[in-house]
Amino acid sequence: MERNIEKVMFTQQQLQSKIQEMAAQISEEYAGKDPVFIGVLKGVVLFFSDFCKNVTIPCQMDFMCISSYEGQHSTGKHNLKLDI
């Protein structure tokens, strides 16, 4: 384990299993429709990639980028850096 990680809450296998479960459920519920999945950058990239690879229906993907930080401090305001 990395030195700065005290405890692993979920294993990689558990995360992948849940992502597959969510993608299967959404694929079933939105069958016959054309959903648009929107990921909010930057933290969503790896999850979004795994999720979209497991979706079995036609879909569109887009991204937004929203920030409330300048450096390491929150400004309390949301700044839309990339809109869909």
Secondary structure, DSSP 8 states (H G I E B T S, - for coil): --TT----SS-HHHHHHHHHHHHHHHHHHTTTS--EEEEEETTTHHHHHHHHHH--S--EEEEEEEEEEETTEEEEEEEEEE--
